[in-house]
């Protein structure tokens, strides 16, 4: 289900933002989650647990929906 993250990240590093999204739609939200988790090591956020849970749920939804769309094409 998660196949494509490395290729999407490679495209992102090359500056091909649209192709990265098409390859793996959750690339941006996963990077946002990763940055938030790293920032949480150094800075305390007021609602960090709720934000983490929200980002995880959002990522799971994007991954599952994009997977369903890809297998039905």
N, C-alpha and C positions, 0 to 999 in steps of 0.2 A: 504494500500500500504506500509506503514512503519512498519508493524508488523514484529517483530523479533529483534529489536534493543536491548531490555533489555536482551534477551537470548544471543544474540551475545556478548554483553558487559560482561555478566557473564562468558561466555566461554573465553573471552579475559582476564579477571582477573584470570582465572584458568590456563592461559598459552596456551590454545588451539587456536592458531592463525588461523590455516587453517579452523577449524570448525566454528570459529567466522565469517570468511569471507564467508563461504558457507551458514551460517545462514542468514547473512545480509551483502551483498557486500559493502554497503556504510558506514560500521562501521568505517573504517580507515579515510575516507575523512571527515566524520562528526566530528570525534574526532579532526582532523586537523583543521577544521573550528572552532570548539569550542575553541581550544587552541589559535588560531589566534585572535579570538574575545576577549578572556580574556587578551592575551598579548597586544592587542590594547588599553586596558584600561590604561596600564602603559607605553607603548612605542609607539611613533609615527612612523609609517612606511611611506615611501615615496609614494608608490602606494597602500595604504591600501584599498581604495574603489574598485579599479580594482581587487585586489586580492580577496576581499570579494565576489564581483559579480561573479568572475570566479569560486571560490569554491562553491558558491551556485548553479550555473548552472551545474557544474560537479556533485554535489550531486544529483540534480534533475534528471539528465540524468541517473546516476547509479541506482537510486531508480526506475525510470520508466522502464528502460530496464530490470532490474532484476525482476520486477513485471511481465512484459510481458513474460519473459522466464519462470517464475514459473507457470503462469496460462496456458501456452501452453504445459506443460510437462504432 
